[in-house]
Amino acid sequence: MRDTENWRRREGDVNDSELRSTWLEGLSEGTRALLSRDEQVFLSQSLSSPCVDVVTQSAGSTLRTLDGNVLYDFHGNNVHQLGFGHPAVVRAVVEELTTLPFSPRRYTNERAVQLGERLVGLTGNRLNKVLFAPAATLAVDTAIKLARIVTGKQRMVSLWHSFHGASIGALSIGGQAQFRAGLGALGPETTHIPPCAPNTCPLQCKNTCDLRCADYLDYVLDATRDVAAVVMEVVRNTDVQVPPKAYYERVQEICRRRNVLFIVDETATCLGRTGRMFAYQHYDLDPDMVILGKGLGGGVFPLAALLVKRELDDAKSYSIGHYTHEKTPVGAAAALAVIDTVEREDLCQRANEIGMRMKARLQEMQEAFHVFAEIRQIGALCGAELKDMPEMDRASFAERIMYEAFRRGLNFKVSSGSTLTLSPPLVISDEELDDAMERLHSSLQHVLERISKERIQR
């Protein structure tokens, strides 16, 4: 396998593999025709176009395809804390569309101000200034600009294998080869350091973090004096890396001592996904900025936010977040409905219940099949990392499981090449959750049986 193919598969499932071709052959003529039209009109890009199937409906915890198949969606691009088409979100959006569908920049509106106040309140008023953006990658860019302006420094520090968005600014601090390759020089200047992921730590941590990765941050900040901010995903959503509390205590202490801003990217983990409203709250952190996105718009409206400490409100001579839909009343109405629902239905606690139920089922699969190197879980987010298989690399094994799960009605993400990432809606019922996990169990069993038969035939 070529080197480029190796790193592409480490980042996620690719859309030009032999299994993808085989999968497409099993679709109806009508579905293949629409997929062909899609491929003709959209730019090609890995992890996206060409697409895997055609959806005609998304509702609650499920997707319906053009061929009439129904899949539980445990991927959802992380916008589906409330599932799809939640009545409270749809109602709020429709009501706002009939009165104030757009608010021109330089004007404000009640919904936008309400949302800003609400988000500030959710941080305990520790982060008390807000800017909205149409996408989290743009909120990341805004955070970078603000950090550079208020500190007078240029360089950022972030983690290898992190993902912060697809704009040039966000890609600069992101650490995934899939999104950086072939683009040449990026900006701003960024120093990447190893993530806190004990099983894959290049600093040779094994099973238990001994904080040497945090000490490496201290070394970098000492050697590189022009750092404006350190940017981190507190929990790496893609493959569910959950560092110990001591790691972030050390990181925050280093940033404070070195007079460097600490920015937390909560794009994929905010609003209850990890069992708290924000993942950083598990660690009792006091970040200087927090980036929110994805589920903030309720899976209906694209919306992101940057929350910052009041003392950083020192860029009034600059246009750092100058977006046409900056104070969208429709997006704000959707976000307010999301927050109301998360609080009213206690979805943070529900996320913990879902996660423990998923983890228990994954542990049962491990006892039956012995295929997982590790199972990681926080809230309603689980990562099951596959072990090496005889005569088959982990990435190929993961891909076969994924396509078999598609056939059996379950959609999830493959991350880092070999981690099955399960992220169901927080509104899923126990019955739906158990049904979905049974489909994963049967998919895994079927793939293992096929591998065994192929080994015998060889």
C-alpha positions in Angstrom: 0.0 0.0 0.0 1.4 3.4 -0.9 2.4 5.8 1.9 -0.3 8.3 0.9 -2.9 5.5 1.1 -1.6 4.5 4.5 -2.1 8.0 6.1 -5.4 8.5 4.3 -6.8 5.4 5.8 -5.5 6.3 9.2 -7.6 9.4 9.2 -10.9 7.7 8.4 -12.8 5.7 5.8 -11.9 6.5 2.3 -14.4 6.6 -0.6 -12.4 5.0 -3.3 -11.7 1.5 -1.9 -12.6 -1.8 -3.4 -15.2 -2.3 -0.6 -16.8 1.0 -1.7 -17.1 -0.3 -5.3 -18.6 -3.6 -4.1 -21.1 -1.7 -1.9 -22.2 0.5 -4.8 -23.0 -2.6 -6.9 -25.6 -3.6 -4.3 -27.6 -0.4 -4.6 -30.6 0.1 -6.8 -30.3 1.6 -10.3 -32.1 4.7 -9.1 -29.7 5.3 -6.3 -26.7 4.7 -8.5 -28.1 7.1 -11.0 -28.4 9.9 -8.4 -25.0 9.1 -7.0 -23.6 9.4 -10.5 -25.2 12.8 -11.0 -23.8 13.9 -7.6 -20.3 12.8 -8.7 -20.7 14.7 -12.0 -21.6 18.0 -10.4 -19.6 18.1 -7.1 -15.9 18.4 -6.7 -14.3 15.1 -5.6 -12.8 14.9 -2.2 -11.8 12.1 0.1 -14.2 11.3 3.0 -17.0 12.9 1.1 -17.7 13.0 -2.6 -18.3 10.6 -4.3 -20.9 9.6 -1.7 -21.9 6.3 -0.2 -25.7 6.4 -0.6 -28.7 8.7 -1.0 -30.8 9.8 2.0 -34.4 10.9 1.6 -35.3 11.5 5.2 -33.6 12.1 8.6 -35.8 11.9 11.7 -35.1 11.2 15.3 -32.2 8.7 15.5 -32.5 7.4 11.9 -31.8 8.0 8.3 -33.9 6.7 5.4 -32.3 6.0 2.1 -33.7 6.2 -1.4 -33.8 2.4 -1.5 -36.0 2.4 1.6 -33.4 1.2 4.1 -33.5 2.7 7.6 -30.2 3.2 9.5 -29.6 4.3 13.1 -27.2 7.2 12.8 -24.3 7.0 15.3 -22.3 9.4 13.2 -24.4 12.4 12.5 -21.4 14.7 11.8 -21.9 15.5 15.5 -24.8 17.8 14.9 -27.4 15.4 16.3 -27.5 15.7 20.1 -31.3 16.1 19.7 -31.5 13.7 16.8 -32.9 15.0 13.5 -35.8 17.3 13.1 -36.5 17.7 16.9 -40.0 19.3 17.2 -38.8 22.0 19.5 -36.0 23.1 17.2 -38.2 22.9 14.1 -40.9 24.9 15.8 -38.5 27.6 16.9 -37.0 27.9 13.4 -40.4 28.1 11.7 -41.7 30.8 14.1 -38.6 32.9 13.6 -38.7 32.5 9.8 -42.1 34.0 9.8 -41.1 37.2 11.7 -37.3 37.8 11.3 -35.6 35.5 8.8 -32.5 37.7 8.5 -30.9 40.5 10.6 -28.5 42.7 8.6 -25.1 43.2 10.2 -24.9 46.4 12.3 -28.3 45.6 13.7 -29.0 43.3 16.5 -32.1 41.3 17.5 -33.7 39.7 20.6 -32.9 36.1 19.7 -29.2 36.7 19.1 -28.8 38.7 22.4 -30.8 36.0 24.3 -28.5 33.3 22.9 -25.3 35.2 23.8 -26.6 35.7 27.4 -27.6 32.1 27.7 -24.2 30.8 26.6 -22.4 33.1 29.0 -24.6 31.8 31.8 -23.8 28.2 30.9 -20.1 29.0 31.6 -20.9 30.4 35.0 -20.1 33.9 33.6 -16.4 32.9 33.4 -16.6 33.5 29.6 -18.7 36.5 29.1 -18.2 37.8 25.6 -19.5 36.1 22.5 -19.2 36.2 18.7 -21.3 33.9 16.4 -20.2 32.5 13.0 -21.8 30.3 10.3 -19.3 27.5 10.9 -17.0 26.4 13.7 -14.0 26.6 11.4 -14.7 30.3 11.1 -15.0 30.6 14.9 -11.6 29.0 15.1 -10.2 31.6 12.7 -11.8 34.3 14.8 -10.1 32.9 17.9 -6.7 32.8 16.2 -7.1 36.4 15.1 -8.2 37.6 18.5 -5.3 35.7 20.2 -2.8 37.3 17.9 -4.2 40.8 18.4 -4.5 40.8 22.2 -1.1 39.1 22.8 0.9 40.7 20.0 2.3 37.3 19.3 1.9 35.2 16.2 2.5 31.5 16.8 0.0 28.9 17.9 0.6 25.5 19.6 -1.7 22.6 19.0 -1.8 18.8 18.9 -0.9 16.3 16.1 -4.0 14.4 15.0 -6.3 17.1 16.1 -9.0 18.5 13.9 -10.2 22.1 14.1 -11.9 22.7 10.8 -11.2 22.9 7.1 -10.4 26.6 6.5 -6.8 27.5 6.0 -6.5 29.1 9.4 -8.1 26.1 11.2 -6.0 23.6 9.1 -2.9 25.4 10.2 -3.5 24.4 13.8 -5.1 21.1 12.9 -2.9 18.0 13.0 -4.4 15.6 10.5 -2.4 14.7 7.4 -5.6 14.0 5.5 -6.5 17.7 5.5 -3.0 19.3 5.4 -1.5 17.3 2.6 -0.7 19.0 -0.7 -1.6 22.5 0.4 2.0 23.8 0.9 2.6 26.5 3.5 -0.2 27.2 5.8 -0.7 30.1 8.2 -0.6 31.0 11.0 2.7 29.5 12.1 2.0 26.5 14.4 4.1 24.2 16.5 2.5 20.8 16.9 3.1 18.6 19.9 2.2 15.0 20.7 -1.4 14.4 22.0 -2.2 12.8 25.3 -3.1 9.4 23.9 -1.3 6.8 26.0 -1.6 3.8 23.6 -0.2 5.7 20.7 2.1 8.2 22.5 5.3 8.9 20.6 6.9 9.8 24.0 6.4 6.1 25.0 3.7 6.5 27.6 2.1 3.1 27.9 -1.4 2.6 29.2 -1.1 5.3 31.9 -0.2 8.9 31.1 2.9 10.1 33.1 2.4 13.7 31.9 5.6 13.8 29.8 3.5 15.1 26.9 2.5 18.0 29.1 6.1 18.6 30.1 6.9 18.7 26.4 4.5 21.6 26.1 6.4 23.4 28.8 9.6 22.8 26.8 8.1 24.2 23.6 6.8 27.3 25.3 10.1 27.9 26.9 12.0 27.5 23.6 9.4 29.3 21.4 8.7 32.7 23.0 6.3 34.0 20.3 3.3 31.8 21.2 0.0 33.5 21.4 -2.2 30.5 22.4 -2.4 26.8 22.9 -5.4 25.2 21.2 -6.8 21.8 22.2 -9.8 19.6 21.9 -10.3 18.6 25.5 -11.7 15.2 24.4 -10.6 14.2 20.9 -13.9 13.3 19.4 -12.6 11.4 16.3 -11.2 8.4 18.1 -12.4 9.3 21.7 -9.2 10.1 23.4 -10.0 11.1 27.0 -6.9 12.4 28.8 -6.6 12.2 32.6 -7.5 15.2 34.7 -3.9 15.6 35.8 -2.9 16.3 32.2 -5.1 19.3 31.8 -4.3 20.6 35.2 -0.6 20.6 34.1 -1.4 22.1 30.7 -3.4 25.0 32.2 -0.7 25.6 34.8 1.9 25.8 32.1 -0.2 28.2 30.0 -0.8 30.5 33.0 2.9 30.5 34.0 4.1 31.1 30.4 1.4 33.9 29.9 0.0 32.0 26.9 -3.8 31.9 26.2 -5.5 28.5 26.5 -8.2 27.9 23.9 -10.6 24.9 24.0 -12.3 23.6 20.9 -15.7 22.1 21.9 -17.1 22.0 18.4 -18.0 18.3 18.5 -18.3 17.7 22.2 -20.5 20.6 23.5 -24.1 20.6 24.7 -24.2 17.4 26.6 -22.4 14.9 24.4 -19.8 14.0 27.1 -22.2 14.0 30.0 -21.6 17.7 30.9 -22.8 20.8 29.0 -19.1 21.3 27.9 -16.3 18.7 28.0 -13.9 21.1 29.7 -16.2 21.1 32.8 -15.1 17.5 33.5 -11.6 18.9 34.1 -12.6 22.0 36.1 -10.7 24.1 33.5 -10.8 27.8 33.2 -10.0 28.4 29.5 -9.6 31.8 28.0 -11.7 31.0 24.9 -14.1 28.2 24.0 -15.3 27.3 20.5 -18.7 25.8 20.0 -20.3 24.5 16.9 -22.0 21.5 15.1 -24.9 20.7 17.4 -25.4 24.3 18.5 -27.8 24.7 15.5 -29.8 21.6 16.4 -28.9 19.8 13.2 -31.0 22.3 11.3 -29.1 25.5 11.0 -25.3 25.9 10.7 -24.1 28.0 13.7 -21.0 28.3 15.8 -19.8 30.5 18.6 -16.7 31.8 20.2 -16.8 32.5 23.9 -14.1 34.6 25.5 -13.1 36.2 28.8 -14.1 39.9 29.1 -10.5 41.0 29.6 -9.8 39.8 26.0 -12.4 42.2 24.6 -9.7 44.4 23.2 -10.1 44.3 19.4 -12.7 46.9 18.7 -10.5 48.5 16.0 -10.4 45.3 14.1 -13.0 43.2 12.2 -12.3 39.7 13.6 -15.6 38.0 13.0 -17.2 40.0 10.2 -19.7 37.4 8.9 -23.0 38.2 7.0 -25.0 35.8 9.2 -23.2 36.9 12.3 -26.3 37.5 14.4 -28.7 35.2 12.6 -32.1 35.2 14.4 -33.1 31.9 12.9 -29.9 30.2 14.0 -30.2 31.7 17.5 -33.7 30.5 17.8 -32.6 27.0 16.9 -29.7 27.1 19.5 -32.0 28.4 22.2 -34.4 25.5 21.6 -31.4 23.1 21.8 -30.2 24.5 25.1 -33.8 24.5 26.5 -34.3 20.8 25.5 -30.9 19.7 26.8 -31.7 21.2 30.2 -35.4 20.3 30.3 -34.9 16.7 29.4 -31.6 16.4 31.5 -29.8 15.1 28.4 -26.4 15.4 30.1 -27.4 12.7 32.5 -29.0 10.8 29.7 -25.7 10.9 27.8 -24.0 9.2 30.7 -26.7 6.5 30.8 -26.4 5.9 27.0 -22.6 5.7 27.2 -22.5 3.2 30.0 -25.1 1.1 28.1 -23.0 1.2 24.9 -19.8 0.4 26.8 -21.4 -2.6 28.4 -22.5 -4.0 25.0 -19.0 -3.4 23.6 -17.5 -5.2 26.5 -19.8 -8.2 25.8 -18.6 -8.2 22.2 -15.0 -8.1 23.4 -15.7 -11.1 25.6 -17.2 -13.0 22.7 -14.7 -12.0 19.9 -11.6 -10.6 21.5 -11.1 -8.0 18.8 -10.7 -4.7 20.7 -7.4 -3.3 21.9 -9.3 -0.7 24.0 -12.8 0.6 24.6 -12.9 4.4 25.5 -16.0 6.2 26.6 -17.2 9.5 28.0 -20.8 10.4 28.0 -22.6 9.2 24.9 -19.4 8.9 23.0 -17.6 5.5 22.6 -14.5 4.5 20.7 -13.7 0.8 20.2 -10.2 0.5 18.9 -9.6 -2.7 16.9 -6.6 -5.0 17.4 -4.4 -6.3 14.6 -5.9 -9.3 12.8 -4.0 -12.3 11.3 -3.4 -11.6 7.6 -5.4 -8.3 7.7 -4.5 -4.8 8.8 -6.8 -3.0 11.3 -7.9 -0.4 8.8 -9.2 -3.1 6.4 -10.9 -4.9 9.2 -12.6 -1.7 10.4 -13.8 -0.9 6.8 -15.4 -4.4 6.4 -17.2 -4.0 9.7 -18.5 -0.5 8.7 -19.9 -1.7 5.3 -21.5 -4.8 6.9 -23.1 -2.4 9.5 -24.4 -0.3 6.6 -26.1 -3.4 5.3 -27.7 -4.1 8.7 -28.9 -0.6 9.3 -26.2 1.2 11.4 -24.1 4.2 10.4 -21.0 5.1 12.4 -17.6 6.7 11.9 -14.3 4.9 11.5 -11.5 7.1 13.0 -7.7 6.8 13.0 -8.1 3.9 10.6 -9.1 1.4 13.3 -11.4 2.9 15.8 -15.2 2.4 15.6 -16.6 5.7 16.9 -20.2 5.5 18.2 -22.0 8.8 18.8 -25.8 8.3 19.0 -28.4 11.1 19.5 -29.0 11.9 23.2 -32.7 11.4 22.6 -32.4 7.7 21.5 -34.5 5.3 23.5 -33.1 2.3 25.3 -34.9 0.0 22.8 -33.4 1.8 19.8 -29.9 1.8 21.4 -30.1 -1.9 22.1 -31.3 -2.7 18.6 -28.4 -0.6 17.1 -25.8 -2.3 19.3 -27.2 -5.7 18.3 -26.7 -4.8 14.7 -23.1 -3.9 15.4 -22.7 -7.3 17.2 -24.1 -9.2 14.3 -22.0 -7.2 11.8 -18.9 -8.0 13.7 -19.8 -11.6 14.0 -20.5 -11.9 10.2 -17.2 -10.2 9.2 -15.2 -12.6 11.5 -17.0 -15.6 10.0 -16.2 -14.4 6.5 -12.5 -13.8 7.4 -12.3 -17.3 8.9 -13.8 -18.9 5.7 -11.4 -16.9 3.5 -8.5 -18.1 5.6 -9.6 -21.7 5.2 -10.0 -21.3 1.5 -6.5 -19.9 1.1 
